[in-house]
Amino acid sequence: MNRYAIENLFGIEGLNIAWYGIIIACGMVLGFALAIYRCRKTGINKEHIYDLALCLIPVCIICARAYYVIFEWDNYKNDLLSVFEINRGGLAIYGGVFGGVAVALIYCKVKRISFWSLADTLMPSLVLGQAMGRWGNFVNQEAYGNQITNPSLCFFPYGVYIEEIGQWRQATFFYESALNLALLTAMLICCPHFRRKGYLLPFYMIGYGTIRLFVEGLRSDSLYLLPGIRVSQVLSGCLIILGIVILFIIRKRQAVRQ
């Protein structure tokens, strides 16, 4: 993947900055900017976003990598140093999400702020980051789907040519990125109509869970819990169910208060 990197940055021999990392970093910066903007709408002090970012970013990266390595352990057990080579890809979104939620819960407990208001602030940023991050999969030529055998369908964005194997594959990274942008748009459109805080968390859980459940079924490089059972599809199903439960609880509490 050397052609996707900027080599010898600042004249330092051997230092490469991979496009994968650049894209992930851009997603983080734009997500951070969106969160700061949304603070005015959710009532969260923007200083909390600055403080939280210092914890969230490293923890999310570590958890995303740990999640991937755990389910691909056979590829790392003989070369432990390769665990740290995240420039080659291998960050699992769900690992980062779970790590981020844990950090947010702890932060809200310590700072005594509303987790639901914070979630309303951050959920659109999370979806934006995920949409951009999938393009890192494009430059790394990963997260693709099944082989395309019909020549008339060998075009982007339906498919992507994978040089390593010399085949056209379904561009599942693009499908997910586009669907995430649609989810983000729906979030931002619906936000003004939510009269109670906390709705965006279950909105995300149901929306992204559905997207991932669909896209994961098309991928050919999934992580497997057991033979034939894809980890992300299991987690997506659980996410959808939990999102529906949380949404029901929020609506019930809203009805009681009224």
N, C-alpha and C positions, 0 to 999 in steps of 0.2 A: 504493500500500500504506500510505497515511498512517494509515488506521484501525487498522493493526496496530502502531502506534508510540506511545510515550509522548512527547508533545511538550513542549518548553519545560521540561525537567527543571531543578529548582532555580531556576526563574525566569530561566534564561539563554535569551534570545530565539533561536529558530531551531535549538536543539539537540534533535535527535530520537534516541531510543533505540529501535531497531526490535526487534520481537519475535523476529525471526530471530536477532539477536545475543544476546538474552536467553536464548533456548533453547540456543544453542550454548554459551554461558557456563555455564549450569546443567549441561549434559552434561559439561563439563570438570571442574566442581567435584565432581560426584557420582563421576565416573571417578577423580579424584584421591583422594577419600575411600575408595573401594573399593580402590585400590592400596595406600594406607596400611594398611588393614585386612588385606590379603592378605600384607603383609610378614612378619607373624608366622608365616604358614604356609609361606612360600617361603625364609625365612632372609635376605632382603634387608634391609639397614639402611634404615629409613625416611628417613634423611637423604639417601640417594641419590634417593629419589622427589622430595623437595623440590628438590634441585639439578637433577635432570633435567627437572622441570616447567618451570623457567625457560628451558630450551633448547627443549624439545619443543613447547610451545604456540605460540610465534612461528614456528618453523620449519614446523610442520605447517600453520598457517594460510597462510603464504607459499607453500608447495609445493602446497597444495590449490587456491589461487587461480591459481598459475602454470600448473598442469596444465589447469585449465578454460580459461584465456585462450588457451593455445597451440592448443587444438582449436577454439576459437571466435574465432580471431584476426580474421576478417573483421568481426566486430561491435565490435572495439576499435581497429583500426588507424587509424581516422579521429578517434578521441577517446581519446588515451592516458590522460588523467586518469580516465576511467571504469574503468580497470583497478583502481583503488583503491576503487571503490564496492562493497565486499563486503556492505554492508547490503542491497543489491538481490539478493543471492544470488550463485551462481556459485562455489561451493566444491566441488571434486571429491574425494570420499572417498579414492580411490586415490592421488591426489597427496599428500594428508596422510599416508596410511599409509606410502608409500615414503619420504617425508621423515623421518617418525618413526623408521622402522627404521634409516635411515642415521645419525641422531643417536644412537640407542641403541647401535649397533655401535661408534661412535667413543667414546662415553662409557664403555662397558664396557672398551674397549681402554685408555683413559687411566686409569681407576680400578681396572683389573685385577679386575673382578668377572665372574661368570658371565653371559653373555648369555642362556643358556637359563633360568636362575633368574629373571632380570629379565623375560624374555618371559612366564614363568608368572605373574609378578606383574601384568603390565600387560595381557595379552590380554583378560581379562574387562572391564577398564576401557574398552578400545578398543571392544568390542562394545556396552557400555552407552552410551558416547558416541555411537556411530553410530545406535543405536536412538532416542535422544532427538533427535539432530540432524535426523533425517528430518522431525520435526514443524516444523522451521524451513522446510522445503519446503512444508508445509501453509499456513502463514501467508503465504508468498511466492507461493503458488499456482504451484508448479513441480514437476518430477519426477512428472508424472502420465502416465497411459497413454492408450489409444485411446478414442475416443468411444463412449459407451453409447447405443445407439438403442432399447433395450427399456425402456419406461417403468417396468416393474415392478422393474428393477434400478437405478433412479436413487435410491439411498439410500447414506448413509455407514454402514459403512466400505467397502462394495464400490466405491462411486464417490464423486467429489467434484465439486461444481459450480465451474467455472472462470468467474468473472465476465467476465474480459477477452474471452473468445471466446463466452460465453453457452452453454456446453455442459457436460453431465455427462461426466466422464472417469473411467477406472479409477484408483482411489486407490493407485497403485503405491508411493507414499511410505509409506503405511500397511502395505501388504503386507510391505515390507522391514523396517519398524520392528518389526512383530509377529514376523517370522521371526528377527530379530536377538535379540529378547527370548527366543525359544525356544532359540536358540543359546547365549545367556548362561546360561540355566537348565541346559542340558545340560553346559556347561563346569563350572559350580559343583557339579553333582551328580557329575560324573565325576572331578573333581579329586582327591578322597580316594583314588580307586582307581588313580591313576597312581603307580607306584612309582619312576619315574625322572623327573628334571627334563627339561623341554623339550617335553613332549607338547602343551602348549596352543598352541604356535605352529603346528604342522601341523594341529592340530584347528581352529584359526581359519581357516587358509588353505583347507582343504578345505570347511569349513562355510560360511564367508562367500562363498567362490568359487562354491559351488553356489547359494546364495541369490541372489547378484547375477547369475549367469548366467541364472537363471529370470526374475527381476524385470525385468532390462534388456530382455529380449525383449518385454515388455509395454509399455515406455515409448515415448512418441511424441516425446520431446525428447532423445534420446540424442546423445552425441558420437560422430562417425564418423571412423574411420581412413581408410577409402576408401568409396565408394558401396556401401551394403548391408552394410558391415562395421563393427559397433559396437565402439568402443575397449574399453569395459568388459567386453564378452563375451569378447574376445580375451584381455584381462588376467585375467579370471576363470578361463578355461580353463587359462592358464599357471599361475595360482595353485594350482589344484587339482592339477595334475600335479606342481608343485614341492613342494606339501604332502605328497603321497603319497611322493615320493622322500625327503624329510626324515624322514618317519615311518618309512620302511623303514630308513634309516641309523641312527636312534635305536634301533630295535628290534634291529638287527643288533649294534650296540655293546653293548646290554644283554645279549644272548645270549652274546657273547664274554666279558664280565666275569663272568657267572655260571659 
